[in-house]
């Protein structure tokens, strides 16, 4: 009986030591002082508690919720990979910057020597390029514009983005010597036949990786409205075409189809269907106002990887589920 009482008392002491250490956060030295025991005795009691199965350690990842969201969105959308940056609600520019860094990290993890990356302009792609940090040089890496350019704003100048990306990896950049839009369909055909343009387009179509922005036209949360000075005067025709999204300066309807909007026939860029054939096509977009556009791009099957923020990802998932 005495031995049994001694055993119970010892188990209580072990339990006390475990509680002080694991629950109250005291060091073993502090537990020893509190219990009037030596440090070595407390160490033995804690080990005995482990051996007796009195301790269970559970680790909860702070990313657990958004990892589940990534998996669910990938399953519902059919995307190969979804990468979500957890961001506190607040400044949209700060959210975009964080998503850009996440996209940059993903890009670095995917690139190998000798690969070609084609890219668009846009705020998301600009944030990705800006987010590159301490990049290891890649021999033979090449950056290629996927569209013509509009100078005046850094995020619409695709040549600047390509040059910055190539410089980060110690690679080479091709330059697109063409405006974003031709003025007529005849001029468009002539521009696309020019060797200085056609060779860039061919390289973009043959790229190993594409990094593209996604524009949400409904809220004008897109650089599309910075691409051509006549767009504001053509908004009625733009929306009458059913446009809800912009990709590669082409406007798409809710199903992801390229609309009959006139400027879709004038844009100097690879087509969304060309993009769909690139082995790894990464769409970068942040902000809940982009959700409708992301859904359209996903439905069109133009990208296989998405980088976005958690709030936008939830909006996209809800829209896709509702439509299903």
VOGU-3710 file (C-alpha; in Angstrom, 3 decimals, decimal comma):
1> xxxxxxxxxx> 0,000/0,000/0,000  2,847/2,338/0,917  4,579/1,631/-2,373  1,360/2,413/-4,259  0,954/5,734/-2,446  4,567/6,555/-3,187  3,980/5,767/-6,886  0,908/8,048/-6,983  2,826/10,837/-5,285  5,677/10,450/-7,764
11> xxxxxxxxxx> 3,267/10,563/-10,725  1,758/13,746/-9,306  5,226/15,279/-9,039  5,964/14,261/-12,602  2,657/15,765/-13,728  3,451/18,979/-11,862  6,870/19,191/-13,493  5,396/18,586/-16,941  2,687/21,224/-16,426  5,133/23,841/-15,181
21> xxxxxxxxxx> 7,491/23,155/-18,084  5,152/22,678/-21,061  2,032/24,605/-20,048  3,412/27,445/-17,940  6,575/27,723/-20,042  9,112/27,516/-17,194  12,621/26,308/-17,903  13,766/23,119/-16,199  15,905/25,217/-13,847  12,855/27,293/-12,878
31> xxxxxxxxxx> 10,776/24,126/-12,381  13,496/22,743/-10,114  13,505/25,929/-8,021  9,687/25,983/-7,817  9,492/22,315/-6,767  12,541/22,310/-4,493  14,250/19,662/-6,593  17,590/19,477/-8,324  17,826/20,253/-12,032  18,846/16,644/-12,763
41> xxxxxxxxxx> 15,830/15,300/-10,830  13,447/17,495/-12,824  15,123/16,368/-16,036  14,551/12,713/-15,029  10,900/13,413/-14,122  10,210/15,031/-17,483  11,853/12,115/-19,285  9,798/9,668/-17,180  6,639/11,561/-18,110  7,473/11,141/-21,806
51> xxxxxxxxxx> 8,185/7,424/-21,291  4,821/7,005/-19,505  2,928/8,606/-22,397  1,886/11,647/-20,381  3,074/14,103/-23,054  1,566/14,690/-26,495  3,138/17,323/-28,719  0,893/18,857/-31,372  2,279/21,314/-33,918  -0,168/23,506/-35,830
61> xxxxxxxxxx> 1,160/25,200/-38,898  0,247/28,893/-39,204  -0,154/28,134/-42,917  -2,507/25,190/-42,416  -5,654/27,060/-43,423  -4,282/28,529/-46,610  -2,577/25,268/-47,600  -6,024/23,674/-47,482  -7,352/26,617/-49,512  -4,591/26,113/-52,109
71> xxxxxxxxxx> -5,504/22,448/-52,471  -9,237/23,108/-52,736  -8,869/25,937/-55,249  -6,518/23,837/-57,381  -9,017/20,968/-57,344  -12,046/23,106/-58,196  -10,264/25,213/-60,831  -8,274/22,434/-62,465  -5,059/24,410/-62,013  -1,862/22,448/-61,555
81> xxxxxxxxxx> -0,707/24,635/-58,670  -2,079/27,476/-56,566  0,233/29,496/-54,323  -1,411/31,822/-51,819  0,235/34,606/-49,855  -1,377/35,222/-46,487  -1,768/38,955/-46,068  -3,427/41,182/-43,516  -6,315/43,194/-44,900  -5,287/46,743/-45,666
91> xxxxxxxxxx> -3,137/48,575/-48,165  -3,658/47,064/-51,662  -0,141/48,081/-52,699  1,340/46,195/-49,740  -0,741/43,123/-50,612  0,434/43,294/-54,237  4,058/43,626/-53,125  3,768/40,508/-50,936  2,116/38,531/-53,736  4,890/39,703/-56,064
101> xxxxxxxxxx> 7,564/38,407/-53,709  5,754/35,061/-53,460  5,543/34,856/-57,259  9,255/35,696/-57,495  10,123/32,906/-55,061  8,026/30,458/-57,074  9,689/31,540/-60,315  13,166/31,116/-58,834  12,251/27,592/-57,697  11,086/26,606/-61,197
111> xxxxxxxxxx> 13,777/28,080/-63,441  16,771/26,107/-64,665  19,766/27,047/-66,823  18,907/27,571/-70,468  15,218/28,254/-69,912  13,280/31,021/-71,634  10,725/33,097/-69,727  8,138/35,147/-71,569  6,293/37,847/-69,667  3,747/40,586/-69,954
121> xxxxxxxxxx> 3,637/44,013/-68,441  1,188/44,795/-65,658  1,345/45,558/-61,976  1,403/41,907/-60,876  4,326/40,994/-63,130  6,132/44,187/-62,159  5,720/43,233/-58,482  7,126/39,774/-59,256  10,198/41,173/-61,010  10,733/43,721/-58,231
131> xxxxxxxxxx> 10,391/40,937/-55,660  13,432/38,992/-56,904  16,073/38,834/-54,161  19,549/37,236/-54,065  18,967/35,220/-57,219  21,509/32,606/-58,276  22,690/33,254/-61,878  21,368/30,823/-64,494  23,536/30,222/-67,521  21,681/30,684/-70,799
141> xxxxxxxxxx> 18,506/32,046/-69,212  16,527/34,359/-71,509  13,648/36,786/-70,888  11,278/37,594/-73,748  8,353/40,051/-73,991  5,047/38,394/-74,820  3,450/41,665/-75,951  4,240/44,992/-77,474  4,858/47,841/-75,104  3,506/51,115/-73,878
151> xxxxxxxxxx> 6,113/53,462/-72,513  5,504/56,039/-69,825  4,737/53,779/-66,854  7,172/51,183/-65,585  4,528/48,466/-65,267  3,361/48,811/-68,883  6,892/48,761/-70,332  7,393/45,056/-70,962  10,898/45,620/-72,339  11,916/47,120/-69,013
161> xxxxxxxxxx> 10,431/44,136/-67,161  12,220/41,649/-69,432  15,559/43,447/-69,070  15,211/43,603/-65,269  14,298/39,917/-65,061  17,223/38,864/-67,264  19,654/41,017/-65,323  18,586/39,414/-62,026  19,508/35,949/-63,343  22,549/37,049/-65,334
171> xxxxxxxxxx> 20,735/36,150/-68,537  19,830/37,887/-71,777  16,707/39,810/-72,748  15,073/40,191/-76,117  13,377/43,522/-76,825  10,023/44,031/-78,523  10,250/46,914/-81,012  6,532/47,404/-81,440  3,718/49,346/-79,815  1,029/47,403/-77,950
181> xxxxxxxxxx> -1,655/48,179/-80,547  -1,616/48,780/-84,273  -3,944/51,438/-85,639  -5,507/49,270/-88,355  -5,720/45,574/-89,136  -3,544/46,095/-92,209  -0,905/47,792/-90,072  -1,192/44,980/-87,534  -0,424/42,377/-90,195  2,562/44,375/-91,427
191> xxxxxxxxxx> 3,998/44,854/-87,920  3,672/41,161/-87,070  5,514/40,222/-90,257  8,533/42,375/-89,373  11,505/40,201/-88,419  12,267/42,329/-85,359  8,783/41,543/-84,069  8,119/38,043/-85,397  11,313/36,572/-83,913  10,357/37,882/-80,463
201> xxxxxxxxxx> 6,844/36,465/-80,806  8,224/33,100/-81,906  10,558/33,011/-78,901  7,674/33,897/-76,569  5,484/31,119/-77,989  8,335/28,630/-77,484  9,063/29,730/-73,892  9,445/27,241/-71,067  7,775/29,527/-68,527  5,336/32,445/-68,808
211> xxxxxxxxxx> 4,609/35,038/-66,140  1,483/37,043/-66,901  -0,716/39,612/-65,246  -4,513/39,348/-65,084  -6,631/42,479/-65,419  -10,066/42,883/-63,875  -12,022/45,207/-66,136  -15,158/45,614/-64,054  -13,483/47,743/-61,407  -10,907/49,160/-63,794
221> xxxxxxxxxx> -8,323/47,481/-61,530  -6,099/46,836/-64,499  -3,353/48,444/-66,473  -5,433/47,805/-69,628  -6,830/51,301/-69,299  -3,263/52,615/-69,416  -2,444/50,795/-72,648  -4,272/52,952/-75,177  -5,401/56,540/-74,965  -8,667/55,829/-76,833
231> xxxxxxxxxx> -9,937/53,120/-74,467  -11,966/55,454/-72,200  -13,876/56,673/-75,267  -14,523/53,048/-76,283  -15,759/51,703/-72,955  -19,293/51,180/-74,243  -18,065/48,922/-77,052  -15,651/47,207/-74,682  -18,340/46,198/-72,201  -20,889/45,454/-74,926
241> xxxxxxxxxx> -18,521/42,702/-76,092  -18,978/40,979/-72,718  -15,451/41,761/-71,550  -14,685/41,017/-67,894  -10,957/40,255/-68,016  -7,714/41,201/-69,725  -4,922/38,792/-70,541  -1,995/39,568/-72,853  -3,868/42,812/-73,725  -6,731/40,680/-75,105
251> xxxxxxxxxx> -10,112/41,105/-73,433  -12,058/37,978/-72,462  -15,667/37,272/-71,566  -16,775/35,393/-68,435  -16,286/32,041/-70,171  -12,698/32,938/-71,016  -13,323/33,393/-74,736  -11,607/36,243/-76,582  -14,352/38,772/-77,364  -15,091/40,528/-80,641
261> xxxxxxxxxx> -13,916/43,872/-79,231  -12,112/45,667/-82,049  -8,779/46,086/-80,267  -8,440/42,335/-79,867  -7,679/42,335/-83,594  -5,102/45,088/-83,242  -3,041/43,935/-80,264  0,569/42,970/-80,957  1,077/40,006/-78,631  1,005/36,251/-78,507
271> xxxxxxxxxx> -2,557/34,994/-78,112  -4,137/33,485/-74,989  -4,209/30,145/-76,825  -0,446/30,484/-77,407  -0,048/31,034/-73,666  -2,005/27,872/-72,926  0,681/25,874/-74,751  3,551/27,167/-72,587  4,559/24,322/-70,215  4,446/26,474/-67,072
281> xxxxxxxxxx> 2,163/29,509/-67,224  1,985/31,545/-64,019  -0,772/34,106/-63,516  -0,062/36,777/-60,901  -2,980/38,782/-59,520  -3,913/40,400/-56,210  -7,080/42,066/-54,977  -10,649/40,798/-54,669  -11,694/43,005/-57,589  -9,655/40,607/-59,777
291> xxxxxxxxxx> -11,723/37,537/-58,807  -14,095/37,676/-61,794  -11,174/38,086/-64,186  -9,195/35,240/-62,628  -12,224/32,969/-63,011  -12,479/33,882/-66,696  -8,786/33,149/-67,305  -9,070/29,843/-65,434  -12,165/28,826/-67,422  -10,288/29,592/-70,624
301> xxxxxxxxxx> -7,532/27,197/-69,579  -4,805/29,725/-70,333  -2,734/29,342/-67,151  -1,855/26,306/-65,065  -0,477/28,100/-62,000  -1,914/30,980/-59,966  -0,247/33,209/-57,383  -2,617/35,416/-55,405  -3,563/36,560/-51,894  -5,816/34,661/-49,506
311> xxxxxxxxxx> -8,816/37,008/-49,695  -8,812/36,927/-53,498  -8,395/33,145/-53,511  -11,522/32,753/-51,353  -13,502/34,993/-53,715  -12,333/33,004/-56,744  -13,202/29,703/-55,067  -16,672/30,939/-54,107  -17,362/32,144/-57,655  -16,204/28,883/-59,237
321> xxxx> -18,259/26,811/-56,820  -21,335/28,953/-57,386  -21,017/28,620/-61,140  -20,588/24,854/-60,842
//
